[in-house]
Amino acid sequence: MADNKEFFPPQYDVNAKWDACLDLTVRRFVYSSLGGAFGGLLLFRSPVSRWASVAFGAGLGIGSAYTECSRLFEGSPAKLAAPKIIETPAPQDGQD
């Protein structure tokens, strides 16, 4: 018997995108948390500072995973626009 599965093009396969996104998020969260813990052990003495470095690493991992997942789902991450600089000539006093 033949399976009646429909094959979707890769850009429309939402399940595969979610799987990749969850895998990426878990990996980056764990690796960056471990990096923060290792850095905290090397650099800080206080337990509060060590936990802060773990939290900072976890935040970096979550943020980078969010950015990559938004690209994966073809959405653009929030981009800050550069301020527009308008150059005006300096006023001339008329004293030559």
PDB file of N, CA, C and O in Angstrom:
ATOM      1  N   MET A   1       0.836  -1.178   0.000  1.00  0.00           N
ATOM      2  CA  MET A   1       0.000   0.000   0.000  1.00  0.00           C
ATOM      3  C   MET A   1       0.874   1.233   0.000  1.00  0.00           C
ATOM      4  O   MET A   1       1.898   1.298   0.680  1.00  0.00           O
ATOM      5  N   ALA A   2       0.458   2.177  -0.754  1.00  0.00           N
ATOM      6  CA  ALA A   2       1.196   3.435  -0.826  1.00  0.00           C
ATOM      7  C   ALA A   2       0.679   4.393   0.239  1.00  0.00           C
ATOM      8  O   ALA A   2      -0.518   4.448   0.523  1.00  0.00           O
ATOM      9  N   ASP A   3       1.593   5.134   0.812  1.00  0.00           N
ATOM     10  CA  ASP A   3       1.196   6.136   1.795  1.00  0.00           C
ATOM     11  C   ASP A   3       0.592   7.337   1.076  1.00  0.00           C
ATOM     12  O   ASP A   3       1.030   7.712  -0.011  1.00  0.00           O
ATOM     13  N   ASN A   4      -0.398   7.917   1.685  1.00  0.00           N
ATOM     14  CA  ASN A   4      -1.046   9.087   1.094  1.00  0.00           C
ATOM     15  C   ASN A   4      -0.504  10.377   1.721  1.00  0.00           C
ATOM     16  O   ASN A   4      -1.253  11.330   1.936  1.00  0.00           O
ATOM     17  N   LYS A   5       0.751  10.399   2.000  1.00  0.00           N
ATOM     18  CA  LYS A   5       1.349  11.592   2.594  1.00  0.00           C
ATOM     19  C   LYS A   5       1.591  12.635   1.510  1.00  0.00           C
ATOM     20  O   LYS A   5       2.000  12.325   0.392  1.00  0.00           O
ATOM     21  N   GLU A   6       1.328  13.860   1.878  1.00  0.00           N
ATOM     22  CA  GLU A   6       1.633  14.946   0.969  1.00  0.00           C
ATOM     23  C   GLU A   6       3.017  15.479   1.320  1.00  0.00           C
ATOM     24  O   GLU A   6       3.360  15.623   2.493  1.00  0.00           O
ATOM     25  N   PHE A   7       3.786  15.762   0.317  1.00  0.00           N
ATOM     26  CA  PHE A   7       5.114  16.302   0.546  1.00  0.00           C
ATOM     27  C   PHE A   7       5.074  17.806   0.304  1.00  0.00           C
ATOM     28  O   PHE A   7       4.686  18.278  -0.765  1.00  0.00           O
ATOM     29  N   PHE A   8       5.485  18.539   1.329  1.00  0.00           N
ATOM     30  CA  PHE A   8       5.490  19.988   1.247  1.00  0.00           C
ATOM     31  C   PHE A   8       6.879  20.471   0.882  1.00  0.00           C
ATOM     32  O   PHE A   8       7.871  19.846   1.259  1.00  0.00           O
ATOM     33  N   PRO A   9       6.966  21.566   0.160  1.00  0.00           N
ATOM     34  CA  PRO A   9       8.287  22.160  -0.076  1.00  0.00           C
ATOM     35  C   PRO A   9       8.885  22.610   1.261  1.00  0.00           C
ATOM     36  O   PRO A   9       8.140  22.916   2.192  1.00  0.00           O
ATOM     37  N   PRO A  10      10.209  22.654   1.368  1.00  0.00           N
ATOM     38  CA  PRO A  10      10.844  22.988   2.647  1.00  0.00           C
ATOM     39  C   PRO A  10      10.421  24.332   3.222  1.00  0.00           C
ATOM     40  O   PRO A  10      10.397  24.487   4.443  1.00  0.00           O
ATOM     41  N   GLN A  11      10.084  25.312   2.379  1.00  0.00           N
ATOM     42  CA  GLN A  11       9.726  26.614   2.922  1.00  0.00           C
ATOM     43  C   GLN A  11       8.346  26.605   3.581  1.00  0.00           C
ATOM     44  O   GLN A  11       8.020  27.535   4.319  1.00  0.00           O
ATOM     45  N   TYR A  12       7.525  25.574   3.334  1.00  0.00           N
ATOM     46  CA  TYR A  12       6.199  25.497   3.923  1.00  0.00           C
ATOM     47  C   TYR A  12       6.090  24.433   5.017  1.00  0.00           C
ATOM     48  O   TYR A  12       5.019  24.257   5.598  1.00  0.00           O
ATOM     49  N   ASP A  13       7.156  23.742   5.298  1.00  0.00           N
ATOM     50  CA  ASP A  13       7.123  22.685   6.302  1.00  0.00           C
ATOM     51  C   ASP A  13       7.324  23.294   7.685  1.00  0.00           C
ATOM     52  O   ASP A  13       8.452  23.428   8.160  1.00  0.00           O
ATOM     53  N   VAL A  14       6.223  23.659   8.319  1.00  0.00           N
ATOM     54  CA  VAL A  14       6.270  24.358   9.598  1.00  0.00           C
ATOM     55  C   VAL A  14       6.766  23.435  10.707  1.00  0.00           C
ATOM     56  O   VAL A  14       7.469  23.889  11.609  1.00  0.00           O
ATOM     57  N   ASN A  15       6.416  22.158  10.659  1.00  0.00           N
ATOM     58  CA  ASN A  15       6.856  21.228  11.700  1.00  0.00           C
ATOM     59  C   ASN A  15       8.376  21.098  11.722  1.00  0.00           C
ATOM     60  O   ASN A  15       8.981  21.053  12.793  1.00  0.00           O
ATOM     61  N   ALA A  16       8.985  21.039  10.562  1.00  0.00           N
ATOM     62  CA  ALA A  16      10.441  20.953  10.501  1.00  0.00           C
ATOM     63  C   ALA A  16      11.078  22.242  11.010  1.00  0.00           C
ATOM     64  O   ALA A  16      12.126  22.207  11.654  1.00  0.00           O
ATOM     65  N   LYS A  17      10.448  23.371  10.724  1.00  0.00           N
ATOM     66  CA  LYS A  17      10.973  24.646  11.218  1.00  0.00           C
ATOM     67  C   LYS A  17      10.895  24.722  12.734  1.00  0.00           C
ATOM     68  O   LYS A  17      11.834  25.180  13.385  1.00  0.00           O
ATOM     69  N   TRP A  18       9.773  24.271  13.300  1.00  0.00           N
ATOM     70  CA  TRP A  18       9.644  24.285  14.752  1.00  0.00           C
ATOM     71  C   TRP A  18      10.643  23.334  15.413  1.00  0.00           C
ATOM     72  O   TRP A  18      11.221  23.658  16.450  1.00  0.00           O
ATOM     73  N   ASP A  19      10.840  22.169  14.812  1.00  0.00           N
ATOM     74  CA  ASP A  19      11.820  21.230  15.349  1.00  0.00           C
ATOM     75  C   ASP A  19      13.217  21.832  15.341  1.00  0.00           C
ATOM     76  O   ASP A  19      13.952  21.726  16.323  1.00  0.00           O
ATOM     77  N   ALA A  20      13.578  22.461  14.237  1.00  0.00           N
ATOM     78  CA  ALA A  20      14.899  23.083  14.148  1.00  0.00           C
ATOM     79  C   ALA A  20      15.033  24.235  15.128  1.00  0.00           C
ATOM     80  O   ALA A  20      16.090  24.428  15.728  1.00  0.00           O
ATOM     81  N   CYS A  21      13.971  24.993  15.289  1.00  0.00           N
ATOM     82  CA  CYS A  21      14.008  26.137  16.195  1.00  0.00           C
ATOM     83  C   CYS A  21      14.126  25.689  17.649  1.00  0.00           C
ATOM     84  O   CYS A  21      14.903  26.266  18.409  1.00  0.00           O
ATOM     85  N   LEU A  22      13.379  24.688  18.039  1.00  0.00           N
ATOM     86  CA  LEU A  22      13.468  24.193  19.415  1.00  0.00           C
ATOM     87  C   LEU A  22      14.834  23.573  19.696  1.00  0.00           C
ATOM     88  O   LEU A  22      15.398  23.767  20.772  1.00  0.00           O
ATOM     89  N   ASP A  23      15.358  22.834  18.735  1.00  0.00           N
ATOM     90  CA  ASP A  23      16.679  22.247  18.893  1.00  0.00           C
ATOM     91  C   ASP A  23      17.740  23.335  19.051  1.00  0.00           C
ATOM     92  O   ASP A  23      18.607  23.246  19.920  1.00  0.00           O
ATOM     93  N   LEU A  24      17.665  24.345  18.216  1.00  0.00           N
ATOM     94  CA  LEU A  24      18.610  25.451  18.279  1.00  0.00           C
ATOM     95  C   LEU A  24      18.505  26.201  19.603  1.00  0.00           C
ATOM     96  O   LEU A  24      19.521  26.569  20.193  1.00  0.00           O
ATOM     97  N   THR A  25      17.289  26.427  20.067  1.00  0.00           N
ATOM     98  CA  THR A  25      17.077  27.153  21.321  1.00  0.00           C
ATOM     99  C   THR A  25      17.637  26.387  22.509  1.00  0.00           C
ATOM    100  O   THR A  25      18.312  26.968  23.359  1.00  0.00           O
ATOM    101  N   VAL A  26      17.368  25.110  22.577  1.00  0.00           N
ATOM    102  CA  VAL A  26      17.860  24.313  23.708  1.00  0.00           C
ATOM    103  C   VAL A  26      19.383  24.247  23.697  1.00  0.00           C
ATOM    104  O   VAL A  26      20.022  24.403  24.738  1.00  0.00           O
ATOM    105  N   ARG A  27      19.962  24.016  22.526  1.00  0.00           N
ATOM    106  CA  ARG A  27      21.422  23.942  22.443  1.00  0.00           C
ATOM    107  C   ARG A  27      22.088  25.251  22.851  1.00  0.00           C
ATOM    108  O   ARG A  27      23.024  25.252  23.650  1.00  0.00           O
ATOM    109  N   ARG A  28      21.603  26.366  22.301  1.00  0.00           N
ATOM    110  CA  ARG A  28      22.229  27.652  22.617  1.00  0.00           C
ATOM    111  C   ARG A  28      22.022  28.037  24.073  1.00  0.00           C
ATOM    112  O   ARG A  28      22.909  28.625  24.691  1.00  0.00           O
ATOM    113  N   PHE A  29      20.849  27.710  24.630  1.00  0.00           N
ATOM    114  CA  PHE A  29      20.599  27.997  26.044  1.00  0.00           C
ATOM    115  C   PHE A  29      21.562  27.223  26.933  1.00  0.00           C
ATOM    116  O   PHE A  29      22.161  27.788  27.848  1.00  0.00           O
ATOM    117  N   VAL A  30      21.710  25.931  26.661  1.00  0.00           N
ATOM    118  CA  VAL A  30      22.577  25.088  27.495  1.00  0.00           C
ATOM    119  C   VAL A  30      24.040  25.480  27.342  1.00  0.00           C
ATOM    120  O   VAL A  30      24.751  25.634  28.335  1.00  0.00           O
ATOM    121  N   TYR A  31      24.495  25.641  26.096  1.00  0.00           N
ATOM    122  CA  TYR A  31      25.906  25.956  25.877  1.00  0.00           C
ATOM    123  C   TYR A  31      26.276  27.325  26.431  1.00  0.00           C
ATOM    124  O   TYR A  31      27.343  27.479  27.027  1.00  0.00           O
ATOM    125  N   SER A  32      25.423  28.308  26.248  1.00  0.00           N
ATOM    126  CA  SER A  32      25.758  29.630  26.764  1.00  0.00           C
ATOM    127  C   SER A  32      25.635  29.684  28.283  1.00  0.00           C
ATOM    128  O   SER A  32      26.374  30.430  28.926  1.00  0.00           O
ATOM    129  N   SER A  33      24.727  28.920  28.871  1.00  0.00           N
ATOM    130  CA  SER A  33      24.654  28.846  30.333  1.00  0.00           C
ATOM    131  C   SER A  33      25.900  28.193  30.905  1.00  0.00           C
ATOM    132  O   SER A  33      26.432  28.643  31.920  1.00  0.00           O
ATOM    133  N   LEU A  34      26.366  27.138  30.259  1.00  0.00           N
ATOM    134  CA  LEU A  34      27.604  26.498  30.714  1.00  0.00           C
ATOM    135  C   LEU A  34      28.803  27.431  30.550  1.00  0.00           C
ATOM    136  O   LEU A  34      29.691  27.465  31.402  1.00  0.00           O
ATOM    137  N   GLY A  35      28.824  28.179  29.463  1.00  0.00           N
ATOM    138  CA  GLY A  35      29.885  29.169  29.278  1.00  0.00           C
ATOM    139  C   GLY A  35      29.845  30.248  30.342  1.00  0.00           C
ATOM    140  O   GLY A  35      30.888  30.664  30.844  1.00  0.00           O
ATOM    141  N   GLY A  36      28.648  30.705  30.690  1.00  0.00           N
ATOM    142  CA  GLY A  36      28.504  31.687  31.760  1.00  0.00           C
ATOM    143  C   GLY A  36      28.912  31.126  33.105  1.00  0.00           C
ATOM    144  O   GLY A  36      29.520  31.827  33.914  1.00  0.00           O
ATOM    145  N   ALA A  37      28.584  29.865  33.354  1.00  0.00           N
ATOM    146  CA  ALA A  37      28.984  29.232  34.624  1.00  0.00           C
ATOM    147  C   ALA A  37      30.495  29.090  34.697  1.00  0.00           C
ATOM    148  O   ALA A  37      31.094  29.347  35.741  1.00  0.00           O
ATOM    149  N   PHE A  38      31.113  28.685  33.601  1.00  0.00           N
ATOM    150  CA  PHE A  38      32.565  28.539  33.581  1.00  0.00           C
ATOM    151  C   PHE A  38      33.246  29.898  33.757  1.00  0.00           C
ATOM    152  O   PHE A  38      34.213  30.022  34.509  1.00  0.00           O
ATOM    153  N   GLY A  39      32.738  30.902  33.067  1.00  0.00           N
ATOM    154  CA  GLY A  39      33.289  32.250  33.222  1.00  0.00           C
ATOM    155  C   GLY A  39      33.071  32.784  34.622  1.00  0.00           C
ATOM    156  O   GLY A  39      33.940  33.460  35.171  1.00  0.00           O
ATOM    157  N   GLY A  40      31.922  32.491  35.204  1.00  0.00           N
ATOM    158  CA  GLY A  40      31.649  32.921  36.573  1.00  0.00           C
ATOM    159  C   GLY A  40      32.571  32.260  37.584  1.00  0.00           C
ATOM    160  O   GLY A  40      32.998  32.893  38.549  1.00  0.00           O
ATOM    161  N   LEU A  41      32.879  30.981  37.361  1.00  0.00           N
ATOM    162  CA  LEU A  41      33.803  30.298  38.261  1.00  0.00           C
ATOM    163  C   LEU A  41      35.213  30.876  38.174  1.00  0.00           C
ATOM    164  O   LEU A  41      35.928  30.951  39.174  1.00  0.00           O
ATOM    165  N   LEU A  42      35.600  31.281  36.977  1.00  0.00           N
ATOM    166  CA  LEU A  42      36.946  31.831  36.799  1.00  0.00           C
ATOM    167  C   LEU A  42      37.068  33.269  37.275  1.00  0.00           C
ATOM    168  O   LEU A  42      38.109  33.657  37.803  1.00  0.00           O
ATOM    169  N   LEU A  43      36.034  34.053  37.097  1.00  0.00           N
ATOM    170  CA  LEU A  43      36.155  35.490  37.311  1.00  0.00           C
ATOM    171  C   LEU A  43      35.592  36.005  38.636  1.00  0.00           C
ATOM    172  O   LEU A  43      36.068  37.019  39.145  1.00  0.00           O
ATOM    173  N   PHE A  44      34.603  35.337  39.198  1.00  0.00           N
ATOM    174  CA  PHE A  44      33.905  35.891  40.357  1.00  0.00           C
ATOM    175  C   PHE A  44      34.024  34.991  41.571  1.00  0.00           C
ATOM    176  O   PHE A  44      34.173  33.775  41.457  1.00  0.00           O
ATOM    177  N   ARG A  45      33.955  35.623  42.743  1.00  0.00           N
ATOM    178  CA  ARG A  45      33.980  34.870  43.999  1.00  0.00           C
ATOM    179  C   ARG A  45      32.595  34.732  44.598  1.00  0.00           C
ATOM    180  O   ARG A  45      32.261  33.696  45.173  1.00  0.00           O
ATOM    181  N   SER A  46      31.803  35.756  44.468  1.00  0.00           N
ATOM    182  CA  SER A  46      30.477  35.781  45.078  1.00  0.00           C
ATOM    183  C   SER A  46      29.513  34.871  44.322  1.00  0.00           C
ATOM    184  O   SER A  46      29.501  34.859  43.091  1.00  0.00           O
ATOM    185  N   PRO A  47      28.701  34.106  45.063  1.00  0.00           N
ATOM    186  CA  PRO A  47      27.710  33.251  44.377  1.00  0.00           C
ATOM    187  C   PRO A  47      26.693  34.060  43.575  1.00  0.00           C
ATOM    188  O   PRO A  47      26.202  33.600  42.544  1.00  0.00           O
ATOM    189  N   VAL A  48      26.381  35.255  44.045  1.00  0.00           N
ATOM    190  CA  VAL A  48      25.421  36.083  43.321  1.00  0.00           C
ATOM    191  C   VAL A  48      26.000  36.486  41.967  1.00  0.00           C
ATOM    192  O   VAL A  48      25.294  36.461  40.958  1.00  0.00           O
ATOM    193  N   SER A  49      27.261  36.850  41.941  1.00  0.00           N
ATOM    194  CA  SER A  49      27.904  37.229  40.676  1.00  0.00           C
ATOM    195  C   SER A  49      28.011  36.033  39.741  1.00  0.00           C
ATOM    196  O   SER A  49      27.867  36.169  38.526  1.00  0.00           O
ATOM    197  N   ARG A  50      28.262  34.877  40.308  1.00  0.00           N
ATOM    198  CA  ARG A  50      28.342  33.675  39.471  1.00  0.00           C
ATOM    199  C   ARG A  50      26.993  33.354  38.841  1.00  0.00           C
ATOM    200  O   ARG A  50      26.919  33.010  37.661  1.00  0.00           O
ATOM    201  N   TRP A  51      25.915  33.466  39.637  1.00  0.00           N
ATOM    202  CA  TRP A  51      24.597  33.210  39.086  1.00  0.00           C
ATOM    203  C   TRP A  51      24.212  34.273  38.070  1.00  0.00           C
ATOM    204  O   TRP A  51      23.509  33.986  37.101  1.00  0.00           O
ATOM    205  N   ALA A  52      24.671  35.497  38.288  1.00  0.00           N
ATOM    206  CA  ALA A  52      24.392  36.556  37.317  1.00  0.00           C
ATOM    207  C   ALA A  52      25.085  36.269  35.992  1.00  0.00           C
ATOM    208  O   ALA A  52      24.524  36.536  34.929  1.00  0.00           O
ATOM    209  N   SER A  53      26.294  35.731  36.048  1.00  0.00           N
ATOM    210  CA  SER A  53      26.977  35.404  34.795  1.00  0.00           C
ATOM    211  C   SER A  53      26.300  34.236  34.085  1.00  0.00           C
ATOM    212  O   SER A  53      26.281  34.192  32.855  1.00  0.00           O
ATOM    213  N   VAL A  54      25.749  33.297  34.834  1.00  0.00           N
ATOM    214  CA  VAL A  54      24.991  32.199  34.228  1.00  0.00           C
ATOM    215  C   VAL A  54      23.731  32.758  33.566  1.00  0.00           C
ATOM    216  O   VAL A  54      23.389  32.375  32.448  1.00  0.00           O
ATOM    217  N   ALA A  55      23.044  33.667  34.264  1.00  0.00           N
ATOM    218  CA  ALA A  55      21.827  34.261  33.706  1.00  0.00           C
ATOM    219  C   ALA A  55      22.143  35.103  32.471  1.00  0.00           C
ATOM    220  O   ALA A  55      21.378  35.098  31.506  1.00  0.00           O
ATOM    221  N   PHE A  56      23.253  35.816  32.496  1.00  0.00           N
ATOM    222  CA  PHE A  56      23.649  36.610  31.333  1.00  0.00           C
ATOM    223  C   PHE A  56      23.939  35.702  30.143  1.00  0.00           C
ATOM    224  O   PHE A  56      23.514  35.992  29.024  1.00  0.00           O
ATOM    225  N   GLY A  57      24.653  34.616  30.374  1.00  0.00           N
ATOM    226  CA  GLY A  57      24.930  33.665  29.299  1.00  0.00           C
ATOM    227  C   GLY A  57      23.658  33.043  28.746  1.00  0.00           C
ATOM    228  O   GLY A  57      23.519  32.876  27.534  1.00  0.00           O
ATOM    229  N   ALA A  58      22.722  32.697  29.641  1.00  0.00           N
ATOM    230  CA  ALA A  58      21.454  32.123  29.195  1.00  0.00           C
ATOM    231  C   ALA A  58      20.670  33.133  28.364  1.00  0.00           C
ATOM    232  O   ALA A  58      20.041  32.769  27.370  1.00  0.00           O
ATOM    233  N   GLY A  59      20.706  34.384  28.764  1.00  0.00           N
ATOM    234  CA  GLY A  59      20.027  35.425  28.005  1.00  0.00           C
ATOM    235  C   GLY A  59      20.625  35.619  26.627  1.00  0.00           C
ATOM    236  O   GLY A  59      19.905  35.830  25.651  1.00  0.00           O
ATOM    237  N   LEU A  60      21.945  35.547  26.551  1.00  0.00           N
ATOM    238  CA  LEU A  60      22.590  35.637  25.242  1.00  0.00           C
ATOM    239  C   LEU A  60      22.174  34.475  24.342  1.00  0.00           C
ATOM    240  O   LEU A  60      21.919  34.660  23.152  1.00  0.00           O
ATOM    241  N   GLY A  61      22.109  33.292  24.916  1.00  0.00           N
ATOM    242  CA  GLY A  61      21.712  32.122  24.138  1.00  0.00           C
ATOM    243  C   GLY A  61      20.275  32.206  23.652  1.00  0.00           C
ATOM    244  O   GLY A  61      19.986  31.887  22.499  1.00  0.00           O
ATOM    245  N   ILE A  62      19.373  32.634  24.529  1.00  0.00           N
ATOM    246  CA  ILE A  62      17.969  32.767  24.143  1.00  0.00           C
ATOM    247  C   ILE A  62      17.807  33.849  23.083  1.00  0.00           C
ATOM    248  O   ILE A  62      17.055  33.679  22.123  1.00  0.00           O
ATOM    249  N   GLY A  63      18.508  34.951  23.258  1.00  0.00           N
ATOM    250  CA  GLY A  63      18.403  36.046  22.289  1.00  0.00           C
ATOM    251  C   GLY A  63      18.923  35.679  20.919  1.00  0.00           C
ATOM    252  O   GLY A  63      18.306  36.007  19.906  1.00  0.00           O
ATOM    253  N   SER A  64      20.056  34.998  20.883  1.00  0.00           N
ATOM    254  CA  SER A  64      20.591  34.598  19.581  1.00  0.00           C
ATOM    255  C   SER A  64      19.720  33.530  18.930  1.00  0.00           C
ATOM    256  O   SER A  64      19.576  33.510  17.707  1.00  0.00           O
ATOM    257  N   ALA A  65      19.141  32.650  19.728  1.00  0.00           N
ATOM    258  CA  ALA A  65      18.236  31.639  19.176  1.00  0.00           C
ATOM    259  C   ALA A  65      16.957  32.286  18.646  1.00  0.00           C
ATOM    260  O   ALA A  65      16.422  31.863  17.621  1.00  0.00           O
ATOM    261  N   TYR A  66      16.471  33.305  19.342  1.00  0.00           N
ATOM    262  CA  TYR A  66      15.272  34.011  18.877  1.00  0.00           C
ATOM    263  C   TYR A  66      15.532  34.684  17.534  1.00  0.00           C
ATOM    264  O   TYR A  66      14.694  34.633  16.633  1.00  0.00           O
ATOM    265  N   THR A  67      16.690  35.310  17.407  1.00  0.00           N
ATOM    266  CA  THR A  67      17.034  35.978  16.158  1.00  0.00           C
ATOM    267  C   THR A  67      17.139  34.976  15.015  1.00  0.00           C
ATOM    268  O   THR A  67      16.635  35.221  13.919  1.00  0.00           O
ATOM    269  N   GLU A  68      17.786  33.862  15.272  1.00  0.00           N
ATOM    270  CA  GLU A  68      17.943  32.842  14.230  1.00  0.00           C
ATOM    271  C   GLU A  68      16.603  32.207  13.874  1.00  0.00           C
ATOM    272  O   GLU A  68      16.357  31.916  12.704  1.00  0.00           O
ATOM    273  N   CYS A  69      15.738  31.986  14.854  1.00  0.00           N
ATOM    274  CA  CYS A  69      14.430  31.397  14.570  1.00  0.00           C
ATOM    275  C   CYS A  69      13.544  32.363  13.793  1.00  0.00           C
ATOM    276  O   CYS A  69      12.758  31.938  12.947  1.00  0.00           O
ATOM    277  N   SER A  70      13.663  33.654  14.073  1.00  0.00           N
ATOM    278  CA  SER A  70      12.864  34.606  13.305  1.00  0.00           C
ATOM    279  C   SER A  70      13.325  34.644  11.855  1.00  0.00           C
ATOM    280  O   SER A  70      12.510  34.844  10.954  1.00  0.00           O
ATOM    281  N   ARG A  71      14.614  34.455  11.618  1.00  0.00           N
ATOM    282  CA  ARG A  71      15.091  34.347  10.237  1.00  0.00           C
ATOM    283  C   ARG A  71      14.603  33.052   9.599  1.00  0.00           C
ATOM    284  O   ARG A  71      14.279  33.020   8.412  1.00  0.00           O
ATOM    285  N   LEU A  72      14.554  31.992  10.391  1.00  0.00           N
ATOM    286  CA  LEU A  72      14.109  30.703   9.871  1.00  0.00           C
ATOM    287  C   LEU A  72      12.648  30.759   9.434  1.00  0.00           C
ATOM    288  O   LEU A  72      12.268  30.153   8.432  1.00  0.00           O
ATOM    289  N   PHE A  73      11.844  31.481  10.183  1.00  0.00           N
ATOM    290  CA  PHE A  73      10.432  31.618   9.842  1.00  0.00           C
ATOM    291  C   PHE A  73      10.181  32.772   8.882  1.00  0.00           C
ATOM    292  O   PHE A  73       9.040  33.189   8.686  1.00  0.00           O
ATOM    293  N   GLU A  74      11.251  33.285   8.284  1.00  0.00           N
ATOM    294  CA  GLU A  74      11.198  34.307   7.253  1.00  0.00           C
ATOM    295  C   GLU A  74      10.672  35.635   7.751  1.00  0.00           C
ATOM    296  O   GLU A  74      10.222  36.464   6.961  1.00  0.00           O
ATOM    297  N   GLY A  75      10.725  35.841   9.044  1.00  0.00           N
ATOM    298  CA  GLY A  75      10.376  37.144   9.591  1.00  0.00           C
ATOM    299  C   GLY A  75      11.653  37.898   9.872  1.00  0.00           C
ATOM    300  O   GLY A  75      12.682  37.298  10.184  1.00  0.00           O
ATOM    301  N   SER A  76      11.594  39.177   9.766  1.00  0.00           N
ATOM    302  CA  SER A  76      12.808  39.935  10.025  1.00  0.00           C
ATOM    303  C   SER A  76      12.830  40.342  11.491  1.00  0.00           C
ATOM    304  O   SER A  76      11.804  40.751  12.034  1.00  0.00           O
ATOM    305  N   PRO A  77      13.982  40.236  12.135  1.00  0.00           N
ATOM    306  CA  PRO A  77      14.072  40.690  13.514  1.00  0.00           C
ATOM    307  C   PRO A  77      13.963  42.213  13.561  1.00  0.00           C
ATOM    308  O   PRO A  77      14.168  42.896  12.557  1.00  0.00           O
ATOM    309  N   ALA A  78      13.648  42.711  14.705  1.00  0.00           N
ATOM    310  CA  ALA A  78      13.520  44.159  14.853  1.00  0.00           C
ATOM    311  C   ALA A  78      14.865  44.813  14.581  1.00  0.00           C
ATOM    312  O   ALA A  78      15.868  44.509  15.226  1.00  0.00           O
ATOM    313  N   LYS A  79      14.861  45.708  13.625  1.00  0.00           N
ATOM    314  CA  LYS A  79      16.088  46.386  13.271  1.00  0.00           C
ATOM    315  C   LYS A  79      15.958  47.852  13.649  1.00  0.00           C
ATOM    316  O   LYS A  79      14.926  48.479  13.407  1.00  0.00           O
ATOM    317  N   LEU A  80      16.989  48.377  14.230  1.00  0.00           N
ATOM    318  CA  LEU A  80      16.983  49.785  14.579  1.00  0.00           C
ATOM    319  C   LEU A  80      17.453  50.584  13.378  1.00  0.00           C
ATOM    320  O   LEU A  80      18.488  50.283  12.782  1.00  0.00           O
ATOM    321  N   ALA A  81      16.705  51.576  13.038  1.00  0.00           N
ATOM    322  CA  ALA A  81      17.080  52.417  11.908  1.00  0.00           C
ATOM    323  C   ALA A  81      18.093  53.455  12.368  1.00  0.00           C
ATOM    324  O   ALA A  81      17.977  54.011  13.460  1.00  0.00           O
ATOM    325  N   ALA A  82      19.063  53.702  11.545  1.00  0.00           N
ATOM    326  CA  ALA A  82      20.059  54.710  11.873  1.00  0.00           C
ATOM    327  C   ALA A  82      19.402  56.085  11.778  1.00  0.00           C
ATOM    328  O   ALA A  82      18.596  56.333  10.881  1.00  0.00           O
ATOM    329  N   PRO A  83      19.745  56.968  12.698  1.00  0.00           N
ATOM    330  CA  PRO A  83      19.142  58.299  12.643  1.00  0.00           C
ATOM    331  C   PRO A  83      19.590  59.046  11.389  1.00  0.00           C
ATOM    332  O   PRO A  83      20.740  58.947  10.960  1.00  0.00           O
ATOM    333  N   LYS A  84      18.675  59.778  10.830  1.00  0.00           N
ATOM    334  CA  LYS A  84      18.995  60.540   9.635  1.00  0.00           C
ATOM    335  C   LYS A  84      19.658  61.852  10.048  1.00  0.00           C
ATOM    336  O   LYS A  84      19.116  62.613  10.849  1.00  0.00           O
ATOM    337  N   ILE A  85      20.821  62.097   9.495  1.00  0.00           N
ATOM    338  CA  ILE A  85      21.557  63.312   9.800  1.00  0.00           C
ATOM    339  C   ILE A  85      21.408  64.269   8.625  1.00  0.00           C
ATOM    340  O   ILE A  85      21.784  63.963   7.494  1.00  0.00           O
ATOM    341  N   ILE A  86      20.859  65.416   8.922  1.00  0.00           N
ATOM    342  CA  ILE A  86      20.682  66.428   7.887  1.00  0.00           C
ATOM    343  C   ILE A  86      21.742  67.496   8.118  1.00  0.00           C
ATOM    344  O   ILE A  86      21.780  68.138   9.168  1.00  0.00           O
ATOM    345  N   GLU A  87      22.584  67.672   7.140  1.00  0.00           N
ATOM    346  CA  GLU A  87      23.642  68.661   7.260  1.00  0.00           C
ATOM    347  C   GLU A  87      23.167  69.973   6.662  1.00  0.00           C
ATOM    348  O   GLU A  87      22.754  70.036   5.504  1.00  0.00           O
ATOM    349  N   THR A  88      23.233  70.995   7.457  1.00  0.00           N
ATOM    350  CA  THR A  88      22.894  72.326   6.986  1.00  0.00           C
ATOM    351  C   THR A  88      24.154  73.175   7.032  1.00  0.00           C
ATOM    352  O   THR A  88      24.958  73.034   7.953  1.00  0.00           O
ATOM    353  N   PRO A  89      24.334  74.040   6.069  1.00  0.00           N
ATOM    354  CA  PRO A  89      25.532  74.879   6.079  1.00  0.00           C
ATOM    355  C   PRO A  89      25.477  75.868   7.239  1.00  0.00           C
ATOM    356  O   PRO A  89      24.404  76.311   7.649  1.00  0.00           O
ATOM    357  N   ALA A  90      26.651  76.202   7.757  1.00  0.00           N
ATOM    358  CA  ALA A  90      26.738  77.165   8.849  1.00  0.00           C
ATOM    359  C   ALA A  90      26.340  78.538   8.334  1.00  0.00           C
ATOM    360  O   ALA A  90      26.680  78.907   7.210  1.00  0.00           O
ATOM    361  N   PRO A  91      25.612  79.304   9.164  1.00  0.00           N
ATOM    362  CA  PRO A  91      25.201  80.633   8.704  1.00  0.00           C
ATOM    363  C   PRO A  91      26.402  81.559   8.511  1.00  0.00           C
ATOM    364  O   PRO A  91      27.350  81.548   9.297  1.00  0.00           O
ATOM    365  N   GLN A  92      26.337  82.343   7.469  1.00  0.00           N
ATOM    366  CA  GLN A  92      27.406  83.301   7.180  1.00  0.00           C
ATOM    367  C   GLN A  92      27.010  84.657   7.777  1.00  0.00           C
ATOM    368  O   GLN A  92      25.887  85.122   7.583  1.00  0.00           O
ATOM    369  N   ASP A  93      27.938  85.282   8.500  1.00  0.00           N
ATOM    370  CA  ASP A  93      27.674  86.561   9.148  1.00  0.00           C
ATOM    371  C   ASP A  93      27.721  87.725   8.164  1.00  0.00           C
ATOM    372  O   ASP A  93      27.161  88.785   8.446  1.00  0.00           O
ATOM    373  N   GLY A  94      28.352  87.562   7.059  1.00  0.00           N
ATOM    374  CA  GLY A  94      28.476  88.616   6.081  1.00  0.00           C
ATOM    375  C   GLY A  94      29.688  89.506   6.330  1.00  0.00           C
ATOM    376  O   GLY A  94      29.843  90.536   5.674  1.00  0.00           O
ATOM    377  N   GLN A  95      30.520  89.133   7.242  1.00  0.00           N
ATOM    378  CA  GLN A  95      31.733  89.901   7.520  1.00  0.00           C
ATOM    379  C   GLN A  95      32.886  89.284   6.748  1.00  0.00           C
ATOM    380  O   GLN A  95      33.434  88.261   7.159  1.00  0.00           O
ATOM    381  N   ASP A  96      33.251  89.889   5.647  1.00  0.00           N
ATOM    382  CA  ASP A  96      34.328  89.351   4.823  1.00  0.00           C
ATOM    383  C   ASP A  96      35.560  90.194   4.929  1.00  0.00           C
ATOM    384  O   ASP A  96      36.573  89.890   4.299  1.00  0.00           O
TER     385      ASP A  96
END
